[in-house]
């Protein structure tokens, strides 16, 4: 089962234009607020018409502006799990799950039997007779998941499925999601803001920024070599851009970054915040890269602290609590940053 889309649409200030080809896999769509993630799902489902392009599900075209074809959502063989559940308030849990089957003219008893089976699969067999107002947020989202999966859709769309669930239920629901997504065939597209959620549930990552795909590929590849500041921030890396000459990278500020690279031309240079050391005076030692700067912001990172350093080479450094005290980093001020060449990963832009 596949999902193929090449589409463009405008909605207010958002201009979405992208191409997707998804097979039998789980793909997480991540990006900043306003990037177009939810709009993309709604367009694929037929809830928002596209301005140009086409959408095909399992080889069957369901929307094509060139031929004025636009099948309604109920004819697209898509399951949709919304962030805020959208359960029918007047139906109990089993009736909500059975709704899609009944809409497809499955006999009442058969629809109820299959709905009960799915409620058992998501751990809610005992809640079959409860109405949405009697369910917790986590339980309601499980019902919504069962309702989407009971019809065996070719494509499953999930819009922030854990966002409306309290922290105590999130880990358990993530486990349920991982199990069901792992044994459910078809193209599964998950929108999330949470990198942990993406890592736990997805095989591939699509990064959407400003209505465009800026990076996509296997999760490990995208997170190891980010190609935008937003992705670098999401995965906790420093990311600089410049031009390589085979031995060093020249940054826009004119500073040189010595790194073990053989690249020539436009590149990214990525390094971990904890690879940076901070000093109040220019350091001596083996580090090939040292730059002056100003410590402008300090924020906690577990049992360590992250320091924002502004200057010719802006970066984030991660240091111990002892270093914060020894260098009086909470006071900010002039600082020197040092980074070993071997800590830098250089790759083409």
C-alpha positions in Angstrom: 0.0 0.0 0.0 1.3 3.4 -1.0 0.6 7.1 -0.7 1.8 9.4 -3.4 1.1 13.1 -3.5 2.4 16.1 -5.5 0.4 19.0 -4.4 0.2 22.8 -3.8 -2.3 24.8 -1.9 -2.6 28.2 -0.2 -4.4 28.7 3.1 -4.2 32.2 4.5 -0.5 33.1 4.8 0.5 29.4 4.4 1.7 28.2 1.0 2.1 24.4 1.0 4.0 22.8 -1.9 5.6 19.4 -1.7 5.9 15.9 -3.0 5.5 12.7 -0.9 6.0 9.0 -1.8 5.3 6.8 1.2 5.2 3.0 1.2 4.3 0.4 3.8 6.0 2.4 6.7 5.5 4.9 9.5 6.6 8.4 8.6 6.8 11.2 11.1 6.2 14.7 9.9 7.9 17.3 12.1 8.4 21.0 11.9 7.8 24.3 13.7 4.4 25.7 14.4 2.7 27.0 11.2 4.8 24.8 8.9 1.7 23.2 7.4 1.8 19.8 9.1 -1.9 19.5 10.0 -2.9 21.2 6.7 -1.0 18.5 4.8 -2.9 15.7 6.6 -6.3 17.4 6.0 -5.4 17.9 2.3 -4.5 14.2 1.9 -7.7 13.2 3.6 -9.8 15.4 1.3 -10.9 17.8 4.1 -9.2 20.7 2.3 -9.1 20.9 -1.5 -5.7 21.3 -3.2 -5.0 24.1 -5.7 -2.7 22.1 -7.9 -1.5 18.5 -8.2 -2.8 15.0 -7.3 -3.1 12.5 -4.6 -3.0 8.7 -5.1 -3.6 6.0 -2.6 -2.4 2.5 -3.4 -2.1 3.4 -7.0 -5.7 4.8 -7.2 -5.9 8.6 -7.9 -8.3 10.2 -5.4 -7.7 13.8 -6.3 -6.3 15.4 -9.5 -6.8 19.1 -10.3 -5.9 18.4 -14.0 -9.1 16.3 -14.4 -11.2 17.9 -11.7 -11.3 14.6 -9.8 -11.9 15.1 -6.0 -13.2 12.1 -4.1 -14.8 12.9 -0.7 -13.0 11.7 2.4 -15.2 8.7 2.9 -14.2 7.3 -0.5 -10.4 7.6 0.0 -9.8 4.6 2.3 -8.1 6.8 4.9 -8.2 6.6 8.6 -7.7 9.8 10.6 -6.9 10.2 14.3 -7.4 13.8 15.3 -5.5 15.5 18.1 -8.7 16.2 20.1 -10.4 12.8 19.5 -13.6 14.1 17.8 -15.6 11.2 19.2 -19.4 11.3 18.8 -20.7 12.5 22.1 -24.1 10.7 21.7 -22.5 7.3 21.1 -20.7 5.0 23.5 -17.2 3.7 22.9 -18.2 0.6 20.9 -20.7 2.6 18.8 -18.0 5.1 18.0 -15.6 2.4 16.9 -18.3 0.7 14.8 -19.4 3.9 13.1 -17.1 3.6 10.1 -18.1 0.0 9.5 -21.8 0.8 9.7 -21.2 3.7 7.2 -19.8 1.0 4.9 -23.0 -1.0 5.3 -21.4 -3.8 7.5 -24.3 -5.5 9.3 -24.9 -4.2 12.9 -23.8 -7.4 14.7 -20.7 -7.9 12.6 -19.7 -4.2 13.1 -20.2 -4.5 16.9 -18.2 -7.7 17.0 -15.2 -6.2 15.2 -15.5 -3.0 17.2 -15.3 -4.9 20.5 -12.3 -6.8 19.2 -10.5 -3.5 18.5 -11.4 -2.1 21.9 -9.9 -5.2 23.4 -6.7 -4.7 21.3 -6.3 -1.2 22.6 -7.0 -2.3 26.2 -10.5 -0.8 26.5 -12.8 -3.8 26.3 -14.2 -2.9 29.8 -15.2 0.6 28.6 -17.3 -0.4 25.6 -20.5 1.1 27.1 -19.0 4.4 28.3 -19.7 7.7 26.5 -16.9 10.0 25.6 -17.6 12.3 28.6 -17.0 9.3 30.9 -13.5 8.6 29.4 -10.2 10.0 30.3 -8.1 11.7 27.6 -6.0 8.7 27.1 -9.0 6.4 26.9 -10.7 8.7 24.4 -7.6 8.7 22.2 -7.5 4.9 22.2 -11.1 4.8 21.1 -10.3 7.2 18.3 -7.3 5.0 17.3 -9.6 1.9 17.2 -12.2 3.7 15.2 -9.6 4.7 12.6 -8.1 1.2 12.4 -11.2 -1.0 12.4 -11.9 -0.2 8.8 -8.4 -1.4 7.8 -7.5 1.8 5.9 -4.8 1.9 3.2 -3.5 5.1 4.7 -3.6 6.1 8.4 -3.1 9.8 9.3 -2.4 10.8 12.9 -2.4 14.4 14.0 -0.5 14.9 17.3 -2.2 11.8 18.8 -0.5 12.2 22.2 -0.7 16.0 22.5 -4.1 16.1 24.4 -3.1 13.2 26.7 -1.8 13.9 30.2 1.8 13.0 31.0 0.8 10.0 33.2 -1.0 8.3 30.3 1.4 9.4 27.5 4.0 6.6 27.9 1.3 3.9 28.0 -0.5 5.2 25.0 2.8 5.6 23.1 3.3 1.8 23.7 -0.1 1.0 22.4 0.5 3.2 19.3 3.9 1.5 18.7 2.3 -1.9 18.8 -0.6 -1.1 16.6 1.4 0.9 14.0 3.9 -1.9 13.9 1.3 -4.6 12.9 -0.9 -2.4 10.8 -0.1 -2.5 7.1 -0.3 0.6 4.9 1.2 4.1 4.8 1.1 5.7 8.2 1.7 9.4 8.5 2.2 10.8 12.0 2.4 14.5 12.8 4.3 15.3 16.0 6.2 18.1 17.7 8.0 15.5 20.0 11.3 14.1 18.8 11.0 11.3 21.4 7.6 10.4 19.9 9.0 10.4 16.4 12.0 8.2 17.4 9.7 5.7 19.2 7.1 5.4 16.4 8.5 6.3 13.0 10.8 4.6 10.5 11.3 7.8 8.4 11.3 11.5 9.1 9.9 14.3 6.9 10.8 17.9 8.0 8.3 20.5 7.0 9.2 24.2 7.3 7.3 27.1 5.8 5.2 24.7 3.7 8.2 23.0 2.1 10.1 19.8 2.8 13.6 20.8 4.0 14.9 17.3 4.8 13.6 13.7 4.7 15.0 10.2 5.2 15.7 7.6 7.8 15.4 8.9 11.4 19.0 8.3 12.2 20.3 10.0 9.1 18.2 13.1 9.5 19.0 13.5 13.2 22.7 12.9 12.7 23.1 15.4 9.9 20.5 18.1 10.2 20.2 20.6 7.3 18.3 23.4 9.0 18.6 25.3 12.3 15.2 24.0 13.4 16.2 20.3 13.0 19.6 21.0 14.7 17.8 22.6 17.6 15.3 19.7 17.8 18.1 17.1 18.0 20.3 19.2 20.2 23.2 20.0 17.8 25.0 23.2 16.9 24.8 23.8 13.1 26.9 26.2 11.1 27.0 26.8 7.4 30.0 27.8 5.4 32.3 27.0 2.5 34.9 24.2 2.7 38.3 24.1 1.0 39.3 20.6 1.9 40.8 21.4 5.3 38.7 24.1 6.9 35.3 25.8 6.6 35.0 29.5 6.2 32.0 30.9 8.0 29.9 33.9 6.9 31.6 36.0 9.6 35.0 35.3 8.1 36.0 32.9 10.9 37.7 29.6 10.0 36.5 26.3 11.4 39.3 23.7 11.3 37.8 20.3 10.8 38.8 16.9 9.4 37.0 17.3 6.0 37.7 16.6 2.4 34.7 18.6 1.2 34.8 21.5 -1.2 32.0 24.0 -1.6 28.9 24.8 0.5 28.7 22.6 3.6 27.1 22.3 7.0 29.2 21.8 10.1 27.5 20.1 13.1 28.8 19.5 16.6 27.4 18.6 20.0 27.1 21.3 22.7 29.0 19.2 25.2 32.0 19.1 22.8 32.4 22.8 23.5 34.5 24.0 26.4 34.2 27.5 27.9 37.0 29.7 29.4 37.2 33.2 30.8 40.6 33.7 29.1 41.9 32.5 25.7 42.7 28.8 26.3 45.9 27.0 25.7 45.7 23.3 24.7 45.0 21.0 21.8 41.7 22.5 20.6 42.2 23.8 17.0 39.3 26.1 17.2 39.0 29.0 19.7 36.7 32.0 19.4 35.8 34.9 21.6 32.1 35.6 22.4 29.6 36.7 25.0 27.7 34.4 27.3 24.2 35.7 27.0 21.8 33.1 28.4 22.0 30.1 30.7 19.3 27.4 31.0 19.1 24.1 32.8 19.6 20.8 30.9 19.1 18.0 33.5 22.1 18.0 35.8 24.0 20.2 33.4 23.5 23.7 32.0 23.5 25.1 28.5 25.0 28.4 27.7 24.2 30.6 24.7 27.4 32.2 23.3 27.0 35.1 20.9 29.8 36.3 18.7 31.5 35.6 15.4 30.7 31.9 15.9 27.3 31.7 17.6 26.8 28.4 19.5 25.4 26.6 22.4 27.7 25.0 25.0 26.8 22.4 27.5 28.8 22.4 30.8 28.6 21.0 34.3 27.2 22.8 37.3 30.8 23.0 38.6 31.9 24.8 35.5 29.0 27.3 35.8 30.1 28.1 39.4 33.9 28.2 38.6 33.5 30.5 35.6 30.6 32.5 37.1 28.6 31.8 33.9 25.4 33.0 35.4 26.8 36.5 35.3 27.3 36.3 31.5 30.0 38.5 29.9 33.0 37.9 27.8 33.9 34.2 27.2 36.1 32.0 25.0 34.8 28.9 23.4 37.1 26.0 22.3 36.3 23.0 20.1 38.5 20.2 18.9 38.5 19.6 15.1 37.7 15.9 15.6 34.4 16.8 17.2 33.0 18.4 14.0 31.0 16.6 11.3 31.2 18.4 8.0 28.8 17.4 5.1 27.4 18.9 1.9 24.6 21.4 2.0 
